[in-house]
Amino acid sequence: MPEVIKIIIIGESQVGKSCLLMRYTDNIFINSYILTIGIDFRVKKIMREDQPLTISIWDAAGTERFRSILPSYYRGCHGVLLCFDMTDRSSFERVIYWLSQIDIHAPTTIKKVLVATKCDLSLSQHQIKLSEVEAMSKEFSVPFFLTSSKTGSQVEQAFQNLIDRTQAPQKLNSVNLHTNTNADNKCTACVK
């Protein structure tokens, strides 16, 4: 059975999370706005070191009304792509909020990647300087990628970086209760 890595894509509404997901999983780009209602989910199967690996990717709605359901989706996550739109300063300023949510709700072992979206648009439309992205990346020790879902630029690399830095979950072994006992012959899995 192949191992599974769970990734969640987060960020403000309309930053291009769904387009990023569709470019990575289906290699397509849809130019119209797609509103995610709650959570979207896709799977991509890849080979890693000659072993099959299943990547389950959860695309979280960025609108305020769906944020209350997000904490449950952080559980069991191995990686998070934190997206912001290079042409929307407020989406970049909200990265700190999203990082705090990861710190509160996600496993401490979760790997993070900052993803600047819509980098194919002209520099005159960009509201964030590359130096600001570099500074945030350095401050929070999180790698970043300048991506374009439209052209596909750096999309695969952002996901691959995250996947390479995660460790697939260990397969659970069955517990032999007859050998997992303490001196009182009580199951150590049940005793504090």
Secondary structure in CASP SS format (residue, H / E / C, confidence):
PFRMAT SS
TARGET T0000
AUTHOR 0000-0000-0000
METHOD secondary structure of the structure
MODEL  1
M C 1.00
P C 1.00
E E 1.00
V E 1.00
I E 1.00
K E 1.00
I E 1.00
I E 1.00
I E 1.00
I E 1.00
G E 1.00
E C 1.00
S C 1.00
Q C 1.00
V C 1.00
G C 1.00
K H 1.00
S H 1.00
C H 1.00
L H 1.00
L H 1.00
M H 1.00
R H 1.00
Y H 1.00
T H 1.00
D H 1.00
N C 1.00
I C 1.00
F C 1.00
I C 1.00
N C 1.00
S C 1.00
Y C 1.00
I C 1.00
L C 1.00
T C 1.00
I C 1.00
G C 1.00
I E 1.00
D E 1.00
F E 1.00
R E 1.00
V E 1.00
K E 1.00
K E 1.00
I E 1.00
M E 1.00
R E 1.00
E C 1.00
D C 1.00
Q E 1.00
P E 1.00
L E 1.00
T E 1.00
I E 1.00
S E 1.00
I E 1.00
W E 1.00
D E 1.00
A E 1.00
A C 1.00
G C 1.00
T C 1.00
E H 1.00
R H 1.00
F H 1.00
R H 1.00
S H 1.00
I H 1.00
L H 1.00
P H 1.00
S H 1.00
Y H 1.00
Y H 1.00
R C 1.00
G C 1.00
C C 1.00
H C 1.00
G E 1.00
V E 1.00
L E 1.00
L E 1.00
C E 1.00
F E 1.00
D E 1.00
M C 1.00
T C 1.00
D C 1.00
R H 1.00
S H 1.00
S H 1.00
F H 1.00
E H 1.00
R C 1.00
V H 1.00
I H 1.00
Y H 1.00
W H 1.00
L H 1.00
S H 1.00
Q H 1.00
I H 1.00
D H 1.00
I H 1.00
H H 1.00
A C 1.00
P C 1.00
T C 1.00
T C 1.00
I C 1.00
K E 1.00
K E 1.00
V E 1.00
L E 1.00
V E 1.00
A E 1.00
T E 1.00
K C 1.00
C C 1.00
D C 1.00
L C 1.00
S C 1.00
L H 1.00
S H 1.00
Q H 1.00
H C 1.00
Q C 1.00
I C 1.00
K C 1.00
L H 1.00
S H 1.00
E H 1.00
V H 1.00
E H 1.00
A H 1.00
M H 1.00
S H 1.00
K H 1.00
E H 1.00
F H 1.00
S C 1.00
V C 1.00
P C 1.00
F E 1.00
F E 1.00
L E 1.00
T C 1.00
S C 1.00
S C 1.00
K C 1.00
T C 1.00
G C 1.00
S C 1.00
Q C 1.00
V H 1.00
E H 1.00
Q H 1.00
A H 1.00
F H 1.00
Q H 1.00
N H 1.00
L H 1.00
I H 1.00
D H 1.00
R H 1.00
T C 1.00
Q C 1.00
A C 1.00
P C 1.00
Q C 1.00
K C 1.00
L C 1.00
N C 1.00
S C 1.00
V C 1.00
N C 1.00
L C 1.00
H C 1.00
T C 1.00
N C 1.00
T E 1.00
N C 1.00
A C 1.00
D C 1.00
N C 1.00
K C 1.00
C E 1.00
T C 1.00
A C 1.00
C C 1.00
V C 1.00
K C 1.00
END
